[in-house]
Amino acid sequence: MGTAIQIRNLSKTFPSCKALQDVSLDIDSGEMVALIGASGSGKSTLLRHIAGFIAADAGKIVVLEQLIQQDGKVAPRIRSLRANIGFVFQQFNLVGRLPVITNVLTGLLYRTSLWRSLLMRFSLNERQQALEALVAVGIEQSAWQRAATLSGGQQQRAALARCMVQRAKVILADEPIASLDPESSRNVMELLASMNRKRGCTVVVSLHQVEFALKYCPRTVALHRGCVVYDGPSAALTPQLLGELYGADAKELFGKMLDSPAMKQPEPGLSLAMAAAR
């Protein structure tokens, strides 16, 4: 299967806090992994480092066997390397005044020449690919609307269609359902799971909602104050374990989820030692 993402001893300090502290992870090709934790736990910072948007203070990241950054320096070829890394932002990152289909076509910019990128010149075949992606996410009827006229759920679907056109092999989704209603949240998570299953994409999605991690992601990585405190099967994330990992913060962070029927009890014989962070 191979390793899609390799992170070694990654650390990042901002003036106000230590955002990441000696984080090491391996994520295999084709995995769908949830990142959970409170705001400020380091989820978004970790995803942005994987994409090479920001440089760490120390550590190393390799994606699809290509060096993204090491020892505080982002790879010089980062633009071309990002061609295989799709990024889904919490606030969609669409250009509101442009048609939806044009926003989707921007997924091709990493693979086109500079002059075509600047002039937004796309071939008939490329436009057809964008329409097919919009069909796949169920908003083809909105192709020529301005992106700003879409609902939040529709805009997030457009962002996923952009990843499809990009043909991204790794998708990093930063709180993609944080601002969506429950139905739209389910739709977006279903689309991410479908891309993982049908296209073989490696998906890493940051979530506040533990029940979505349980339902859609076989593996969960939990962050707390910049440290990995759990890395293991999502099915083992019981209220008891969350309480052990987060202490007094657990009820505040996951209170609604801790009472959810989706929060399973531990399987017979499953010890906390098996579920502890690697």
N, C-alpha and C positions, 0 to 999 in steps of 0.2 A: 504493500500500500504506500509506504513512504511517508516522510514527515513533510507537512506543508509549511508549518511555522515552528521555528526554533528560537527560543528566547533564553539568553544566558546572563544571569547576574545584572539585570537591568535596574538602574537606579536613576531617579530624577527628583531634584529638589527645586521648588519654587520659593520665592522670598517668604511666603506665608506658611509653607508646610513641606514635608517630605511626601511627594506624590506617589513615588514608587520606591520600594526598598528591597533590593536584591532579588528581583523577580526572575524565576526560571521556569519555563514551560515548554513542552513539546505537544504540538497538535498535529495529528495525522491527517493525511489527505482524505477527504470525504467525511470528516467528522462534523457534527453540529454541536457546538459548545456554547453554553450560557456563561456569561460573567455576571455575578450578582454582588451587591453591596450597596451601602448608602451613598448618597451624594458626597463627593470628596474622598471616596475610597480608592480611587485610581482607575476606574473602569475606562472612562473616556480617554484619559491620559495614556493608558496602555494601548488602546486601539489606535490612537494617533501616532504613537511611536512605531507600531507595526507597519502602518502605512507610510512611514517616513515623513510625516508632516512636521514633526519636531524631533530634535536630537536629544538623546539622553545624556546624563552626566557620565555614565559608565555602563558597560555591558554591550551585548551583541544581539542582533536580530537577523535571522536568515528566513526568507520566504521563498518557497519553491526553488530551493537550492541557490538562491541569489542573495548576496549580502545587501541588506537594506541600510544598516548602520552599525558602527562599531566605535567604542571609546569616544563618544561625543561627536562623531562625524557621520552625516548622512551620505550615502553613496552618491558619487557624481552623476551616475546614470539613473537617478531616482525617477525621473519622468517616464522613461521607457519601462522601468521596472514596475511602475504603477499600472501599466496596461493590463496586468493580470490580477490587480487588486481592486475590487469594487468597494466603495465606501458609501454606506447609507447613513445619512445624518438625521438627528432627531428633528431638526427643523427643515428637513427635505432638501434644502440647498438647490432649489429650482430658481430659474429666472422668471419671475412672475409675469413680466410683460411679453414673454415669448410663448409661442404655441407649445403645447405639451409635446408634440412630436419633435420639435426642435430641441427641447430639453432632453428628450430621450436620445437623440442623435449625438449629443455631446459626449456620450459614452465612447464614441469613436475617436475623440480628439487625441487620445494617447497613441493611436495607431495611424494617424494621418499626418501628412506633411504640414509644416508650419504655415504655409500660405493658405492651404485649405482650411486649417483650423481658424485662422484669422478672418477669412471670408465666409466661414460657415458653409462651404460648398460640399454638398453630399450627392452621391450618385443615386439613380433610380433604385438600384439594388439595395443600397444602404437605407433608403427611405422605406423600402419594402420590409427590410429587417426590423426597422423601428415599429412599423405597423403590426407586424407579427408579434413583437414583444408586447405591444399594447393589448392585442387580442389575448395573449397569454395571461396578462394580469387583469383582464376584464374591463378595460376603460377605452377601448378602441373608438367608441362613439365621441370621446372627448379629445381626439387627436389634434384638432385644429383650434381648440379653445385656448385662451391664455391660461397659463398655469395657475395664475392667481385666482381664477374663478373656480378652481376645484376645491373640494372638501379636503380636510387633512388626510383622511384615509386614501382618497384618490391621489393626492400628491405623493404620498408614500409609495403607492403602487407605481406611479410614474418613475420614482427614483429606483425602484426595483427593476422596471423595464429598462432603464438606463444601464444597469449592471448586466442585464441579459444581452443588450446590444454590444456592450463592451467585451462580452465573452469572458468575464472575470472568472478566474479559477478559485480565488479566495474572496469571500464577501465579509466585510467587517461592518456590522450594524450597530450604531451607537444610540441606544435607547430609542429604537425606531417606533415604539408604540407608546411612549411616555405621554404624548399629548393627544392620543386617540381614544375614542369611545370603545367600549368592550367589543362590539361587533367588528369595528374596523381593526382593532388589535388582533382579533382572531384571524381575520382575513390576511393581514400582513404576515403574521406568523405562519399561516398555512402556505403562503407564497414562498417564504424563506425555506420552509421544510421541503416544499416541492422542488425548489431549485437545488437544494442539497441532495434530494433523492433522485431526481430525474436527470439533472445535469452533472451530478458528481461534484458540485462546488463544496469547498470547505467553508463552513459558516461559523463565525464567532459573533454572538449577539449579546450586548449588555442589556440587562433587565433589572428592574426593581421587583417585578412580579414573580415570586417563586413558583406560583402555579403554572406559569407559562414555561418556565425552565423544566418543571416536572413533565409537562405534556409534550413538549416539542424537542427537548435537548437531552440526549442520553447522558451527557457529561456536563457537570457544572464546576466552574472555578469561582470560589468566593474570595473577594478581596475585602480587607479591613485595614484602613489607615495605611494603604500602600503595600500591604503584605498579602501573600497568598496564605489564607488560613484553611482552605479546603480545596481539594482537587480530586474528584471522584464521581461515582454514579449519582445522577440526579435523584434517583429513587431512594437514596439513603438520606435525603435532606428532610428529616423529620423535625417537628417542633423541638424535640429534645436536643437534637444535634445543633439546630440553629441557635438555641439558647446557650449551648455550650460554646459555640464559636463566637457569638456576639454578646453574650452576657446580658446586661441590663438593656442594651440597645436593641435586642432582638424584637421585643414587643413593639417598640417604636417604629422600627424599620419594616417589619413583616407582620404586624399585628393582624391585619385583615386576612392575610394568607395563612397564618398559623391556625385559624379556626376553619379554614376551608376543607371540605371533604377530600379535595385533591391531595392534601398533605397526608401521605400514607404513614402508617406505623411501620417500624422496622420489620423486615422479613425475618423469620425465625433463623437464628444463628448468625445474623448480620451484626457484628460488633462495631462499636465506634472506632475501634482500632483499624478496622478495614476501611472505614470511611474517612479516616484522618488525612490531612494534607500530605501529599507525597513530598 
